[in-house]
Amino acid sequence: QVQLVESGGGLVQPGGSLTLSCAAAGGTLPTYFVGWFRQAPGNAREFVGRLNRSGTRTSYADSVKGRFTISRDNTKNTVYLQMNSLKLEDTGVYYCAAAQMDPFGAADYDYWGRGTQVTVSS
């Protein structure tokens, strides 16, 4: 059983940056695909980006491409989501998730964190 804990959320002005962390316990992240998702009030949870098991390949939603970067620190068993040039529409609760098999969508992830709030506001 893998436990995922997100941290690093907060209040930031438009154009600012935040780095979210996803720390894992009970499992080794390099053996999982790790994804980031977000959910704004009244909206469905949406895909933000993902990292493959080897840590060599990432993919991102078009809405964040070029602004967000996913990375991993194996020594800390932690995955990061670096968010730059933040926009009002980036506001939401951000979740990390881990999948043992190559996931096609949110339903394919086996483990989820509880989320961390990101608010972009002037």
Salt bridges, closest charged atoms under 4 A:
GLU46 OE2 - ARG38 NE 2.53
ASP62 OD1 - LYS65 NZ 3.02
ASP90 OD1 - ARG38 NH1 2.81
ASP90 OD2 - ARG67 NH1 2.76
ASP102 OD1 - ARG50 NH2 2.75
